[in-house]
Structure formats: C-alpha cells, structure tokens
Amino acid sequence: MRRLLIICVALALAGAAVFLVLTRPATLPAAELAELDGLSGDATRGETVFWAGGCASCHAAPEAEGDDLLVLTGGERLASPFGTFIAPNISPDPTHGIGDWTRADLANALTRGTDPAGRHLYPAFPYTSYIHMELQDIADLDTFLRTLPADATPNEPHEISFPFTIRRGLGLWNMLYLTEDWAIPGDLPEARTRGRYLVEGPGHCSECHTPRGPIGGLERGQWLTGAENPTGDGRIPGLTPGQLDWSAEDIAYYLETGFTPDFDSAGGHMAKVVTNLSHLAPEDRAAIAAYLKALPAQ
C-alpha cells in the first residue's frame, strides 16, 4: 500500500511538472526581441498602427470622443460567456498605465499574451490576432503610445469567477488557438496581402465576426462568417461574399464614413471601428475591401 501511495504521489508530481511546463507564459524569441530593440520607432507611422489596431475602441473611456480617444484610461466592458472583462488603462502613466513597460513588454503582450510580470493575459485582449503584427509596427506603436497623455485612473478587476480566475490554464488554451498561421494562407496580390495583414492582424476583425467554440477559440473553418453577439443581443454579420454582397468600393466607403449602400449607418461598436478606420489611408481601406471580396463564398 505504501509503495502504491509513493507511485501515485510521484505521478501527481510529474503531472504537475508537465502542466507547469506546458502552460508557462511565452515570450518572443531572443533574436526577435533583439531585432525589435534595434528598430527606430516612428510616431507618425505608429499612429496609423494605433487606429488600425482599434486601441481607442477598448482603452479610451467608453463615451470618449474626439481628442479624448487618445486618453487611454480604460474601462470598456467586454461581455463574454466566461464573465465580463474590463479593458485596462494603457496610458503612459507609470503606476496605473503602461508607462514603465519596455518595448519588449509591449511586444510580448501583443504577440504572446504575456504581461511584464510573466502572467497570461486573457484573450479578451486580441493577442491571437496581434501575433501577426510586424516588429516595425510594434516599434512604431510603442513610440506613438509614449506621446499620449498619462492618466492615473486605476484599473478595475475583471468580473469573472472560478475556474477562469486561474490564468495558468490559458497556457493550454494558447496551445490550441495561438498560431502565426494565416487564416487565408498562400501568396496573394499586393493589395490583398496588405488587406490580409490589416484584417487578420491589427484590425482583429475575426474576434467579432468569426464564431467561437465552447471554450472561446475561433472556429477558423468558419472564418468571418458571422457570430453570436457575446452580449446576447442579436448576431454579428458575416463578411464573406454571399453574406456581404457589397462591391469593394461600397465596403471601402463604409469603412471611411459608416454609410451603407442602402443609406443606413454603422451603429454600436462598429461605429467605433469606422472611426478608427477612417484615419487610415484610402489604399488601406481599399486593401481591406479587396481581401474581403476574395474570401471563399459562404
């Protein structure tokens, strides 16, 4: 009996060790961090990345408009089947924001979902999309964020319950869903390549427009085909040909103005997305439209 107990304890310890190894928070490889550190960031380009990435949509105060969109105080509430996540302060404030983060800290958060303390971030922060971001874009974004106003608003805790409060388990979730593979792989024409980068990367369109499985991972086989609204209020539409039958010009115009071909206008969270994308160059909005028009029809 004693021998059996020793074997059980040994197996339990071995299993715990394997779990800790498999679920440890990841960071960018040392070579990429060194390359990132050597890049010269440009605040003007970083502003484009900021708007393409939708940073203000979640990290500005919920009712912010105009210049207040650049005060990244946090507070947006993101409902999900697992609880409500509250976007944090990411202003340059060193106490309540990310003012004391290094560029490597920002890159690890964006592309690996790991914070400076070495903890998993919840995927309500779309690092599963941001993993596609180029190192130069991260350097530029870091430079731009440091020019924004600091704000001392404290962060609010997420409204989630056990077992989702155990962040370590996100390491297993990341093994299933965090990938650098493109959803639409292969070589594409230049405009569609740029569109793929914006949609699948910083734009993180799939986070709302692709359905999710029972543990919250994106169903990549149904890419951008629409999804249930996590608030429980209606359905988020699909963007594939056959579901969205607008012309490429209609899509680009909508992303600039919020007006649809049938004289309706964007509402809800999509209105914030349009505000973001209206800051991009016309060529970028056209590239997004070209990518969407090239998706497999549904």
Residue pairs with C-beta under 8 A, 6 or more apart in sequence:
19 168
20 168
22 171
22 172
22 175
23 168
23 169
23 170
23 171
23 172
24 171
25 112
25 113
25 114
25 118
25 119
25 120
25 171
26 112
26 113
26 114
26 174
27 33
27 104
27 108
27 112
27 114
28 36
28 104
28 107
28 108
28 111
28 112
32 107
32 135
33 104
33 107
35 135
36 103
36 104
36 107
36 135
36 138
36 139
37 103
37 104
39 135
39 136
39 139
40 139
41 103
41 139
41 140
41 141
41 142
41 143
41 144
42 140
42 143
43 140
43 143
43 144
43 147
44 144
45 136
45 137
45 140
45 144
46 137
46 139
46 140
46 141
46 142
46 143
46 144
46 145
47 144
47 279
48 140
48 279
48 280
48 281
48 284
49 133
49 137
49 138
49 140
49 141
49 144
49 202
50 56
50 141
50 144
50 145
51 276
51 277
51 279
51 280
52 198
52 202
52 203
52 276
52 277
52 280
52 284
53 130
53 133
53 141
53 202
53 203
53 204
54 202
54 203
54 204
54 272
54 273
54 276
55 72
55 90
56 64
56 69
56 70
56 72
56 272
56 275
56 276
57 76
57 269
57 272
57 273
57 275
57 276
58 74
58 76
58 78
58 87
59 72
59 73
59 74
59 76
59 87
59 88
59 89
59 90
60 68
60 69
60 70
60 71
60 72
60 73
60 76
61 68
61 71
61 73
61 74
61 75
62 75
62 76
62 77
64 71
69 275
70 148
70 149
71 91
71 148
71 149
71 151
72 89
72 90
72 91
72 97
72 145
72 148
72 151
73 89
73 91
73 151
73 153
74 86
74 87
74 88
74 89
74 90
74 153
74 155
74 156
75 86
75 87
75 153
75 156
76 86
76 87
77 84
77 85
77 86
77 87
78 84
78 85
78 86
78 87
78 124
78 230
79 230
79 231
79 232
80 124
80 216
80 230
81 216
81 230
82 160
82 164
82 216
83 158
83 159
83 160
83 161
83 164
84 158
84 159
84 160
85 122
85 124
85 158
85 159
85 160
86 155
86 156
86 157
86 158
86 159
88 155
89 96
89 97
89 98
89 151
89 153
89 154
89 155
90 97
90 98
90 145
91 97
91 98
91 99
91 148
91 149
91 150
91 151
92 98
92 99
92 145
92 146
92 148
92 149
92 150
93 99
93 150
93 151
93 152
94 100
94 150
95 152
96 151
96 152
96 153
96 154
96 155
97 150
97 151
98 105
98 106
98 145
99 150
101 109
101 116
102 116
103 138
103 139
103 142
105 115
105 116
106 138
106 141
106 142
106 145
107 135
107 138
107 142
108 114
108 115
108 116
109 115
109 116
109 121
109 125
109 127
110 127
110 130
110 131
110 133
110 138
111 127
111 130
111 131
111 133
111 138
112 127
112 131
112 178
113 120
113 121
113 123
113 125
113 127
113 128
113 170
113 174
113 178
114 120
114 121
115 121
119 167
120 167
120 168
120 170
120 171
120 174
121 127
121 170
122 158
122 167
122 170
123 170
123 173
123 177
123 216
126 204
126 207
127 178
128 177
128 178
128 179
128 207
128 218
129 200
129 201
129 202
129 203
129 204
129 206
129 207
130 201
130 202
130 204
131 178
131 179
131 180
132 180
132 182
132 197
132 200
132 201
132 202
133 201
133 202
134 197
137 202
163 169
173 215
173 216
173 217
176 215
176 217
177 217
177 218
182 196
182 200
183 200
183 206
183 220
183 223
184 196
184 200
184 223
184 291
184 294
184 295
187 193
188 196
188 291
188 294
189 290
191 283
191 286
191 287
191 290
191 291
192 287
192 290
192 291
192 294
194 283
194 284
194 287
195 287
195 288
195 289
195 290
195 291
195 292
196 291
198 284
198 287
198 288
198 291
199 205
199 206
199 224
199 288
199 291
199 292
200 206
203 277
203 288
205 224
205 239
206 218
206 223
206 224
207 218
208 227
208 236
208 269
209 224
209 225
209 226
209 227
209 236
209 237
209 238
209 239
210 218
210 219
210 220
210 222
210 223
210 224
210 225
210 227
211 218
211 219
211 222
211 225
211 226
211 227
211 228
212 218
212 219
212 227
213 219
223 240
223 295
224 238
224 239
224 240
224 292
224 295
225 238
225 239
225 240
225 243
225 298
226 235
226 236
226 237
226 238
226 239
226 243
227 235
227 236
228 235
228 236
229 235
229 236
237 243
237 244
238 244
238 298
239 292
239 295
240 292
240 295
240 296
240 297
240 298
241 292
241 293
241 295
241 296
241 297
241 298
242 297
242 298
243 298
244 251
244 292
246 254
246 260
246 261
247 261
248 286
248 289
248 290
248 292
248 293
249 289
250 260
250 261
251 285
251 288
251 289
251 292
251 293
252 282
252 285
252 286
252 288
252 289
253 259
254 260
254 261
254 266
254 274
255 274
255 277
255 278
255 285
255 288
255 289
256 274
256 277
256 278
256 282
256 285
257 274
257 278
258 265
258 266
258 270
258 271
258 274
259 265
259 266
260 266
265 271
266 273
266 274
277 284
277 285
277 288
